[in-house]
Amino acid sequence: MARSSTRDALLHQGALLFARHGVADVTTRQLHDAIGARNESALHYHFGSKDGLVEAILRAHLEAVEARRAPLVAAIAAGDRTADPRALVHALAAPMDEDLRTELGRAHLRIVARLSYPSLAYRRPFQIVDAPAGLAVARWLHATLEPLPRPLRLERLAMLRSQLISLFGLRAQLLDESAPGEPPVTAELFSGNLLDMLVAGLTAPASAQTLAAIPGVNDSH
């Protein structure tokens, strides 16, 4: 197996194994067996370590998602829809939704869901790869929620990020593990309903009880 094909095989088979079993439970031997590598130093040669392979898989996934998101963001800007919450959430979700169509794409979604610790939702997004389209959506969403106090805006955007990651991961697992001939709801129903729920939650009016729980709420706008 050529060097480039060995690297590609590790990226592909590694993603499938990590999605099914979790990163911690996949051994170096399993990775080499999966690609039929005679040389058990292949992983170290191409990626340095198992963690290096995981990072490369995540980077490839995020770069592909960003590439698919870019034309959606350009269309939003051209159509003057930067204050349209549904268009913005669609720009975040649709590129992830495309990954549900392939085994490798679903593996990527499941790995991201497995590795996404809750506190990551509160960190500045789109930092692993250069992602101007994703950052633009995040800025526009923050501005769209401007009527809400800043702490509540940040909380809702963190929740949106976590929901996208976890729900696409769960959907990918469901598709992978469904019995033949018994698929879950159609892709169209899943996508439309997900978008409805996310936008409704993101833009829901804040209750008096929630506002009262924000310190200095009168100065937070």
Salt bridges, closest charged atoms under 4 A:
GLU40 OE2 - ARG29 NE 2.89
GLU55 OE2 - ARG59 NH2 3.64
ASP84 OD2 - ARG81 NH2 2.86
GLU98 OE1 - ARG68 NE 3.67
ASP99 OD2 - HIS61 ND1 3.34
ASP99 OD2 - ARG68 NH2 3.02
GLU103 OE2 - ARG20 NH2 3.42
GLU146 OE1 - ARG153 NH1 3.54
ASP176 OD1 - ARG106 NE 2.55
ASP176 OD2 - ARG110 NH1 2.90
GLU177 OE2 - ARG110 NH2 3.40
ASP196 OD1 - ARG86 NH1 2.86
